[in-house]
Amino acid sequence: MARNIQSLERAAAMLRLLAGGERRLGLSDIASTLGLAKGTAHGILRTLQAEGFVEQEPASGRYQLGAELLRLGNSYLDVHELRARALVWTDDLARSGGEAAYLGVLHQQGVLIVHHVFRPDDSRQVLEVGAMHPLHSTALGKVISAFDPVAHSEVLEGDRASLTGRTVIEAAAFEEVLDLTRARGWALDLEETWEGVASLAAPVHDRRRMPVGAVGVTGPVERLCPDGAPRTELVTAVRDCARAVSRDLGAGRF
């Protein structure tokens, strides 16, 4: 069995101590409570402080939890609230559309799948929760890139790999795709990521009307785009699902 890394265990213990006790603690209090030498405790605290996980009050020299932990915690809560709000609506989308439904969020330079509803048939399917999808070619990624300024920067500065013969990789052409996505409120991936596969997606907004993710469906081209264009009723279903999730997040009507 692999051994745990002692310095990480000690850092975690410090964060728990600062979270569970008094608001601010001095170096001596932290070291004695955790049974550490002052030099060892100070070194770990200095590293945590440099990363923003711990802050030191200038006047007293005491330590408290830092803003970076709050940011990470809010990110965790936001994603899980988004998923919780989307559960019923994405189930309905998969059932009414007859295709697999996905919920994705921006993560690093891709789309992280945080919820996946299997298409309602007996075919063998693989759960994709936790999978990363490209920003530049998938419908989820295009929607997020079109409405989220951070994602927009990431996708333009990143590597837009040619995944199929249909993938749009040139910057000006890709900007036109994003302009079209913003204008109509949804995105299409027509064999740009996987040959024979199409997807549709629409953006989800929170109570501040900020984009926080996207919902969409994926399936064979012949079912989603039988005449070369997406089925109108499927586009409506995807957009209605995104609006419903947004309303549940407090965004109001879009």
N, C-alpha and C positions, 0 to 999 in steps of 0.2 A: 504494500500500500504506500502511495506517495505521501511524504511528510508535508505538513502545512508549513508555510513560510512564516517564521516567528515574527518578523518585523511587521508583516501585514496583520497578524493576529493582535499584536500590541496596538497598532494604529486603530484597528476596529474597536478594541476595548476602550481606547481613549475617546473615540467618538461616542460610544454608548455612554460612557461616564459623563461627558459633557452634555449629552442629550437628556440624561435621566436624573441628574442631581441639581446643584445650584446653577444659576445662569452662567456664572463665571467662576473659574477655579484657577488657583495659582499653580506654578510648577511643582512646588513642594507637595501640595495636596494631591496632584495627579500622580506624581511619582510614588508617594507613600501608599496611596490607595491601590495602585496597580502592582506594588512591590518591585518597582524599577529604580535603578540608579538615576540621579538627577540628570546626568550627562546623556544617558540613553533616552530618557523621556524628552529632554530638550531637543535632541536630534530629530526624533519622530515628529514632535510638535512643529519644529521649524519646517520640515518637509510638508506637513499638512497645511501649514500656513501659506507656503509658497504656491500650493495648488488651489488655494481658496477654500479648503474644507474647514479651516480653523482661523479665527481672527484673534489678535491680541489687543487688549485695551491699552492704549499708550500710557495713561495716567497710573494705573495700578499694576500693569504687567500681567494681568489675569487673562485667561483664554476662554473663548466661547466658540460655538459652532459658526462656520462661515457661510457666506451667501451662496457659494457654489453648491453646497449640499441642498440648500433650498431650491436652487434651480433644477438640480437633478431630481429631487423629490417631486417637484411640480410637473416635470416632464413625465415621470412614471405615472402620476395620478391622471394627467391629461390623457395619455394613451389608454389607460384602463377605463377612464370615464367614457372616452370615445367608443371603445369597444363595447362597453356595457350598454350605451345608448343605441348602438347600431345593431345589436343582436336580433331583435324582433324584425326590424326593417330589412336587414339583409336576408333573413330567412324567407320573408315574403317575396323579396326580389328573386331569389333562386327558384322559389316555387312558381311564381307567376311567369317568369321568363324562361324557365326550363333549362337554365344554364348555371354553371358555378358562379358564385358571387364572392367578391373579395373586398376587404377593407385594408387600405394601405396608408402609411405615413412616411414622411421624409426621414431618412436615416443615413447620415454620412452622405454619400453620393449616389444613393439608390432609394428604392421604395421598399420598406419593410412591411411584409404582409402580417397584420396583427389579427385578422379574422378571415376565415375561409369557410364558406358553406358549399357542400357538395351539390352538384346538379342532381335533381330529383329523379334518378333512374338507378338501375341495378348494375351499372358499369363499374369497373374497378377504378378507384380514384386515390390519389395520394394527398394527404393533408399538407398544405403549404404554409401553415402558420410558422413564422420565423424565417421564411425564405426571403431573399433579396431579389427584386426585379429591377431592370434598368430604368433610369429616369427618362432617357431620350427616346425610347422606342415603344414602351407600353402605354396603354391608355391611362392607367393610373399615374404613371410618371409624367406624361404630358400635361395632364390636368394640374397636378401639383406644381410643375414647373411654370405653368401659365399663370397661376394665381398666387403662388408663394414667392416673394422676392429672393429669399435665401436659396430656394431650390432653383430658381431661374439662374442665379449666379453660379451655383454648383454645376448645373448641366451645361452651361456655356463654357465654363472653364475646364470641365472634365473631358474625358475621352469618350466621344460618341462613336462607339465601334459599329462597324457595318455587320449586323447580325444576319441579315438576309439581303436579297437583291432590292428590297423595297425600303430598307432603313434610310431615313433622312439623316444625314450626318453633316452636311455643309451648313455653316452658321446662319447665313441669310435665309436659306430655305427653311431651316428649323425655326427661326423667328417667325416666319410666315405661318408655320403650323401652329405656333403658340398664339399668334394673333387671331387665327381662325377659332382656336379653342376658346379663347376669352370671349369672342364675339357670339358664339353659339352656346357656350356654357357646358360643353361636353367634348370629349376627345375620342378618337378612333385609332386603333392599331389594327391595320389590315395587313397581316403577314409581315410586319416590320420586326417582330421579335422572334417568332417561330413560324415556319412555313405551314400553311394550312390552318392557322389559328388566328382568330380575330378577337378583339376586346373593345369594350365601351366603358367609359368612366365619367363621373361628374364630381365636382368638388364638394367637400363638407366644410362648413364654417362654424366657428364657436360664437359665444355670446358677444364677443368684441367684433364679430364679423370678419375675423381673421381666418385664413385657410388652415385647417388642421389635418387634412387628409383627403382621401377620395374613396368612393365606392364604385364598383364596376362589375361587369360580367365578362366571362371568357368562354369561348367555345369554337367549334369548327366554322370556317369561313362560310360554308354552304348553308349553315343554319343562321348565323348572325347577319351575314351580308349576302343573301341569295342572288341578288341582282347587282352586286358590286357596291351597294350602299347599305348601311345598317337599317334593319327593320324599324320603322317609325315607332311601333308600339314598344319596342325594346329600349329605344332611346328615351321615350317618355317614362318607362318604368325605372330606368337608372336615375334619371333626373328627379323623379318623385321620391325615390329612396334617399338620395343625397339631401334633398330639401327637408324630408322628414327627420333625418338624423340631425341636421343643422338646427331645426326648430327645437328638438329635444335638448340640444346643447345651449339653447337660449338665443339663437341667432335671429329669431323672428322670421318673417316671410322674405323669400328671395325671388 
